[in-house]
Amino acid sequence: MSEPMTLPAIPQPRLKERTQRQPPYNVILLNDDDHSYEYVIAMLQVLFGYPREKGYQMAKEVDSTGRVILLTTTREHAELKQEQIHAFGPDPLMARCQGSMTAVIEPAV
C-alpha cells in the first residue's frame, strides 16, 4: 500500500484590513453671562493648553456668537473634555457665578 499523496498547501487569500476611523466630534463651549473673559482664557489654557491669545479670541467668539468650537476630536476624547469643562468650577471673579460653563459635543460636519 502506498502512502497518501500530500497536496501542497493552498495559499489563503489575504483580506485587506481596513482601519475604521471614528467620526470626529466638536467640543463646543456655550456662552453665558456668569463667566468672565479671564475665566474662559484660564480654563482654555489649563484644559486645552491654548496660549492666552487663542483663549482670548475664543472667549470673544463665544461672547459674540453664543458658541465656539474648542476642539475637534474623537467622541471619547470630546466627552472627556466636556466633563473637564463642567468640572472646572465657578468663576471667582463673578459673585453671581454658581458653577462651570456649559459645553456640548456634536458630530463634526
C-alpha positions in Angstrom: 0.0 0.0 0.0 1.4 3.4 -0.9 1.4 6.4 1.2 -1.3 9.0 0.6 -0.2 11.8 -1.6 0.0 15.2 0.2 -1.1 18.2 -1.7 0.7 21.5 -1.5 -1.0 24.0 0.8 -3.2 26.4 -1.0 -2.5 29.9 0.0 -5.4 31.7 1.6 -6.4 35.0 0.1 -5.3 37.9 2.2 -8.1 40.1 3.3 -7.2 43.8 3.4 -7.6 45.2 6.8 -9.4 48.5 6.8 -8.8 50.8 9.6 -12.1 52.1 10.8 -11.9 55.8 11.5 -14.1 57.2 14.2 -16.2 60.1 13.1 -15.0 63.4 14.5 -16.8 65.4 17.2 -16.7 69.0 18.1 -16.4 70.2 21.7 -18.5 73.4 21.7 -18.4 76.0 24.5 -21.7 77.8 25.1 -22.0 81.4 26.2 -23.4 82.7 29.5 -23.3 85.9 31.4 -21.8 84.4 34.6 -18.2 83.9 33.4 -15.6 86.5 32.7 -13.1 86.5 29.8 -10.4 85.8 32.3 -12.1 82.7 33.5 -12.6 81.4 29.9 -9.0 82.2 29.0 -7.6 80.5 32.1 -9.8 77.4 31.5 -8.7 77.1 27.9 -5.0 77.4 29.0 -5.4 74.7 31.7 -7.7 72.2 30.0 -6.5 72.6 26.3 -3.1 74.1 26.6 -4.1 77.1 24.4 -1.9 80.2 24.6 -3.5 83.3 26.1 -4.1 85.0 22.8 -6.0 82.0 21.4 -8.0 81.8 24.6 -8.9 85.5 24.2 -10.0 85.0 20.6 -12.2 82.1 21.6 -13.7 84.0 24.6 -14.5 86.8 22.2 -16.2 84.5 19.7 -18.3 82.7 22.4 -19.3 86.1 23.7 -20.3 87.5 20.3 -21.8 84.4 18.7 -23.0 82.3 21.6 -20.8 79.4 20.9 -17.3 78.4 19.9 -15.7 75.2 18.7 -12.9 74.4 21.1 -11.7 71.1 19.6 -12.5 68.5 17.0 -11.5 65.0 18.1 -12.8 61.5 18.7 -16.1 61.1 20.6 -14.4 59.6 23.7 -11.9 62.5 23.9 -14.6 65.1 23.3 -16.6 63.6 26.1 -13.6 63.8 28.4 -13.0 67.5 27.5 -16.7 68.2 28.1 -16.6 66.6 31.5 -13.4 68.6 32.4 -15.2 71.9 31.4 -18.2 71.0 33.5 -15.9 70.2 36.5 -13.8 73.4 36.2 -15.8 75.2 38.8 -17.3 78.7 39.3 -15.7 81.9 38.2 -14.1 83.5 41.3 -14.3 87.0 39.6 -18.1 86.9 39.2 -20.0 86.8 42.5 -23.2 85.6 40.9 -21.5 82.6 39.2 -22.8 79.3 40.6 -20.8 76.8 38.6 -18.8 75.9 35.5 -19.6 76.8 31.9 -21.6 74.5 29.7 -20.1 72.6 26.8 -21.8 70.3 24.3 -20.4 67.8 21.8 -21.8 67.4 18.3 -20.7 65.4 15.3 -18.4 67.5 13.1 -19.9 68.0 9.7 
